[in-house]
Amino acid sequence: MPTMPKSLFWTRTDTAGSEHALFDDSQGLAARGTMLAVDPIPWTARYQLATAPDWTTTRFEIEVEGTGWLRSVRVERAAERWRVTTAEQGDLDAVLSAAGHAPAGLPGTDDPDRLADALDVDLGGSPLFNALPVHRLGLTKGPAERARRITVAWVLLPSLVVFPAEQVYTPLGPDRVRFASDTFTADIDLDPDGYVLRYPGVAERAGSS
């Protein structure tokens, strides 16, 4: 496994948790990272991401585990079609039910063709993945207030359910974009390289190297 020349670390502000991403963005983005959180139950996730040079997602793999369960999903895009494969050990829904939470459902999607319009993967709660549309659409260089509407393959944690989601990114000037999806809106602060510094209600940068 090759070493990565860059890394970023975020702490969650909506729950106890964090993310450490290692990456190379010299030709698109190649990244691997680890996320931890306690909501709705404690879990740890490890992912790998690869994009084309234009920052469209080509492959995403993730494994998430907690006490007595483990799930994984692989999402690949080729010839304008998505392929989603899943695996599960243990029973996440049983663990959730025992903790008083609603069941998560099966990982992945039963109809990958629903993702046909998506060019990006978005991993729930991860600030790294906002960089994909920011770079792909050139949002740090485009005119302010011009909204860009996109569809993403949204991956929920810890369930790893995958479904299409509509999102809107609006540049607000240097190093800031407005993100909107359904009823949620946040003005995200970016660093000069287009990576999240502060994502209100989600996470803040804690360190970099």
C-alpha positions in Angstrom: 0.0 0.0 0.0 1.6 3.3 -1.0 2.2 6.1 1.5 0.2 9.3 1.1 1.8 12.8 1.0 -1.0 14.7 2.8 -3.4 14.2 5.7 -6.2 16.1 7.4 -8.0 15.5 10.7 -11.4 16.6 11.8 -13.3 16.4 15.0 -17.1 16.0 14.9 -19.2 18.8 16.4 -22.6 17.0 16.2 -21.4 13.9 18.2 -18.3 12.4 19.8 -16.2 11.4 16.8 -13.4 12.2 14.4 -12.0 11.5 10.9 -8.4 11.2 9.8 -7.9 11.2 6.0 -4.6 10.5 4.1 -4.6 11.4 0.5 -2.9 12.3 -2.8 -4.6 15.0 -4.9 -1.9 15.3 -7.6 -4.2 13.7 -10.2 -7.7 13.7 -9.0 -8.0 12.3 -5.5 -6.8 9.0 -4.0 -7.6 8.8 -0.3 -8.0 6.4 2.6 -9.4 7.3 6.0 -10.7 6.3 9.3 -13.8 7.6 11.0 -15.1 7.0 14.6 -18.3 8.0 16.2 -20.7 7.0 19.0 -24.0 7.8 17.3 -26.4 5.9 17.3 -24.0 3.3 18.7 -20.2 3.2 18.8 -18.6 2.3 15.4 -15.4 2.6 13.4 -15.2 2.9 9.6 -12.3 2.6 7.2 -12.6 3.7 3.6 -10.7 4.0 0.4 -11.6 6.4 -2.4 -10.4 6.9 -6.0 -11.4 9.5 -8.5 -10.6 10.2 -12.2 -8.4 13.2 -12.9 -11.5 15.4 -13.2 -12.5 14.3 -9.6 -15.5 12.1 -10.7 -15.6 9.1 -8.4 -14.5 5.8 -9.9 -14.3 3.6 -6.8 -15.2 3.8 -3.1 -14.8 1.0 -0.5 -15.8 1.2 3.1 -15.9 -1.2 6.1 -17.7 -0.3 9.3 -17.8 -2.3 12.5 -19.0 -2.3 16.1 -19.6 -4.8 18.8 -20.9 -8.0 17.3 -21.3 -6.7 13.7 -19.4 -5.7 10.6 -20.6 -4.3 7.2 -18.8 -3.4 4.0 -19.8 -1.8 0.7 -17.9 -1.3 -2.6 -19.2 1.3 -5.0 -17.7 1.4 -8.5 -18.5 3.5 -11.6 -17.6 2.5 -15.1 -19.2 3.1 -18.5 -21.6 5.5 -16.8 -23.1 2.8 -14.6 -22.7 2.1 -10.9 -22.0 -1.3 -9.4 -22.6 -1.8 -5.6 -21.5 -4.9 -3.7 -22.1 -5.5 0.0 -21.2 -7.9 2.8 -22.3 -8.3 6.4 -21.2 -10.3 9.5 -23.3 -10.3 12.6 -26.5 -8.3 12.9 -26.4 -4.5 13.1 -30.2 -4.2 13.2 -30.3 -6.5 16.3 -27.7 -4.4 18.0 -29.5 -1.2 17.2 -32.8 -2.6 18.4 -31.2 -3.8 21.7 -30.0 -0.2 22.2 -33.5 1.2 21.6 -32.9 2.5 18.0 -34.7 1.9 14.8 -33.3 -0.8 12.4 -30.9 0.4 9.7 -32.0 -1.8 6.9 -29.8 -3.7 4.5 -26.5 -2.1 3.3 -26.0 -0.9 -0.3 -28.9 -0.5 -2.7 -31.3 -2.9 -4.4 -31.2 -0.8 -7.6 -27.9 0.7 -8.6 -29.5 2.3 -11.6 -31.1 4.8 -9.3 -27.5 6.2 -8.9 -27.2 6.8 -12.7 -27.1 10.6 -12.4 -24.5 10.7 -9.7 -20.8 11.6 -10.4 -19.8 11.8 -6.7 -20.0 9.7 -3.6 -20.9 11.5 -0.4 -20.1 9.7 2.9 -22.4 10.9 5.7 -20.6 12.9 8.3 -17.3 13.1 6.4 -15.9 16.6 5.6 -13.4 15.1 3.0 -16.1 14.1 0.6 -17.3 17.7 0.2 -14.0 18.3 -1.7 -15.2 16.1 -4.6 -17.9 18.5 -6.0 -15.9 21.6 -4.9 -13.0 20.5 -7.1 -14.9 18.9 -9.9 -17.1 22.0 -10.4 -14.3 24.5 -9.7 -16.4 26.1 -7.0 -13.5 28.0 -5.4 -12.9 29.8 -8.7 -16.5 30.2 -10.1 -18.7 33.2 -9.7 -20.3 33.8 -6.3 -24.0 33.0 -5.8 -24.3 30.7 -8.8 -26.0 27.6 -7.4 -24.9 24.2 -8.8 -27.4 21.3 -8.3 -25.9 17.8 -8.3 -26.9 14.2 -7.5 -24.6 12.1 -5.3 -24.5 8.5 -4.2 -25.0 9.1 -0.5 -23.6 6.5 1.8 -25.1 6.5 5.4 -23.1 5.6 8.5 -23.2 3.2 10.2 -25.8 1.4 8.0 -23.9 1.8 4.7 -27.3 2.2 2.9 -26.6 3.8 -0.5 -29.2 6.0 -2.2 -29.3 9.0 -4.6 -29.5 12.4 -3.0 -29.9 15.9 -4.5 -27.5 18.5 -3.2 -26.9 22.2 -4.0 -23.6 23.9 -3.7 -23.4 27.7 -4.0 -20.1 29.6 -3.9 -20.2 32.5 -1.5 -16.8 34.1 -2.3 -13.3 33.1 -1.5 -13.0 29.9 0.5 -16.7 29.5 1.3 -19.6 27.5 -0.1 -23.2 27.0 0.9 -24.3 23.4 1.0 -28.0 22.5 0.9 -29.7 19.1 0.9 -33.4 18.6 1.7 -34.0 20.9 4.7 -30.4 21.1 5.8 -28.2 24.1 4.9 -24.7 25.0 6.1 -22.1 27.6 5.0 -18.8 25.7 4.8 -15.4 27.3 5.3 -12.7 25.9 3.0 -8.9 26.2 3.0 -7.1 27.6 -0.1 -6.9 24.0 -1.5 -10.6 23.5 -1.3 -10.8 21.2 1.8 -13.2 21.8 4.7 -12.0 23.9 7.6 -15.3 24.3 9.4 -18.6 22.6 8.6 -21.2 24.0 11.0 -23.2 21.3 12.7 -20.9 18.6 11.5 -17.1 19.0 12.0 -14.1 21.3 12.3 -10.5 20.9 11.3 -8.2 19.8 14.2 -4.8 19.6 12.5 -3.1 18.9 9.2 0.2 17.7 7.8 
